[in-house]
Amino acid sequence: MGEPSPLAGTRGSHNGVSGQTVVAGVAIVVLLAAILWLMGRTPICACGTIKFWHGVVQSAETSQHITDWYTPSHVIHGFLLYGLLHLLMPKAAFATRLLIALGLEASWEIIENTDATIERYRTTTIALDYYGDSILNSVCDAIAMATGFFLAAKLPIWVTVLLAVGAELFTGFMIRDNLTLNVLMLLYPIEAVKTWQSGAG
């Protein structure tokens, strides 16, 4: 990690982000929004308002606004995707890896908002009031991932790891949930963990 600044490159440079890359990235995010619209997702929160931050986890407004307690997990997505693609494609241009990461994140946002995944969240996690993300929230999640990707390219590995662990510990302490627990409960739900997350244990 710690590549030369990805924003400093010129057109066609190995580590730079050209205007074409920006256009391609925006196109991926616009395509994500269009697909979610066709899937019936709401553009913004059904409450009719747009908040920069929504901090009540067990609420129908979770994953409906610009940021919430799950935004850090998407930044960590960026850390992980940067590391994975750096290992798998060490000679690929930064811009190429960034666009692949955006495509993967967009794909996850689409899968996450299918009826099957929403129902899985509702039955195996504490997200009893979860009915899928708003399009606004999904787009902002993709931007959060890209932010994490850029940070991972710029920061030393140890700082990136420290930020990821710190974010996981902090959100775990604050809301009894984080990326690690979210993945665990989706793939291998443990009733004792669910009880603890709900505050009953």
N, C-alpha and C positions, 0 to 999 in steps of 0.2 A: 504494500500500500504506500501512500505518499507519492503518487505520480506527480509530474509537473502539472501546474494548474490546468484543469480541463477547460477552463474558460479562456485560457490565454493562447490557445492554438489558432493557427490560421487554417484556411480552407485546404483540406486534404492532409493535414498534419496527423501524426499518429495519435497524439493525446488530446488534440483540440476538438472543440465542439463548433462545427461550422453552422452557417445559416441553414443549410440543408438539413442538418441534424436537428436543429430546433424545429423546423417545419415538420419533419418526420415525427418528432416527439409529440408535438401538438396534435398531429393527425391521429396518432395512436390514442391520445386522451379523448379527442373528439369522437373517434370511433367507439371507444369505451362508453362514452355518454350516450351515443346513438343506440348502441346495442341495449344498454340498460333501459333506455326510453321504450324501445320496442318490447322489452321484457315486462313493461308495465311499472317500472320503478318511478317513484315520484321525484320531480326535479329538486324540490327542497322539502324540508320537514312539513308533514301534514298539518302541523300546528300553525303554519303560515308565516313563521318568522325565521330569520337567519341569524344565528349566533356565531361569533368567532369561537366561543368555548362553551361546551355543555359538560358539566361535571357530575351529574347524577347518573350513576351507572344503571341501576335497575329502574329504567324509565323508558317510555316509548320514544323519547327523543334521543336516545343513545344512537350513535352512528347516523344522525340526521343533519348535523351541523358541520361547520368547517373543521373544528378540532374537538377532541374529547380525550378521555383517558386511554383510548386505544390508538391514538395517533403515534405515540412513541413506538408501538409495535411495528408500524409501517416504516418508520425510520430504520428500525432494526432489520426489516426486510431488505432495505437498501444496503445495509452493512453486509448482510449474508449473501445477497446476490452479487455484490461487488467481489467479495472474497471467492465465491464459487466460480464466477465467470473469469476472474483473474487466474484461477488455477486451471480451469478447463480451456481457456482461450488466451494464454499469456501474450501471444503475438498479435491478437486482434486490436484494432484501434479502440481507444476509450469510447468513442462515439458509437461504435458497433455494439460494444457490450452494454452501453447505456440503453440503447434502443431495444436490445434483447430483454434487458431487465424490465423496461417499461411494458413490453409485450407480455412478459410473464406476470407482472403485477396486475395488468389489465385483465389477463385471463383469470387470475384468482378472484378479482372483484366480480367478474361475471359468474364464476362458479359459486362464489359466496352468496350471490343473490338469487340462486335458483331455489325453487320451492323445497327441494330435498335438503339442501344445506341449511336453509333457514329453519326448517323443522328439526334438523339435527342439533342446531344451536339451542333451540327452545327446549329440547328434551334432555340434552346432556350437559348443558352449562347453566349458569345463573341467569342467562339472558331470556327470562320468561316473557318479557315485553318486546322482544326483538322481532321485527317484521321485515327485516332487510334494510339495506342502506339507502339513503337518498342518493340521487345522482351527484349532487353537490358533494356529499361526503365521500363517495367513491373517487371522484376526481381529485379531491383534496388528499385522499389516502395515496393515490398514485404520485401526487406531487411530493408528499412526505417521503415516499420510497425513493424518489429521485434525489431528494435532499440528502437522505442517508447515503445514497450511492456516491454523490459528490463529496460528502464529508469523508467517507471511507477512502476515496482516492487522494484526498488532501492530507489527512491526518496519519500519524504513525499508527502502526497496528495496535500497540498497547493502549493508546488513547481511545481508539475505536472500540476495543474490547471492554475497556473500563466504562465507556459511555453506555454500551449495550447492557453490561451487568448492572450498572447503576440504575438505568431506566427500568430494568426488570425488577430489581429489588424495591425500588421506590413505588412503582405501580402495584406490585404485589402487596406491599405494606399498606398503601392507601386504599385500594379497592379489592384486595384479595383476588386479583386476576392480573394476568400479563400474557405475553406471547407464549411463553413456555406452558403455562397452565391451560391456555386456550387450545393449543395444539394437543396437549395431553387429553383434555376432556372431549375433544372432537374425535380423536382416534381411539382412545381407551378410557372411557369415562369411569371414574372411581367415585362411588357414592359418598365416601367419607370426605373427599375433597369438595364435592358439590355441597355437602352439608356445611362444611367449614366456610365455603365461599358465600353461602346464603346468610351467614351470621348465626346459624343455629348451633354451631359447634365451637 
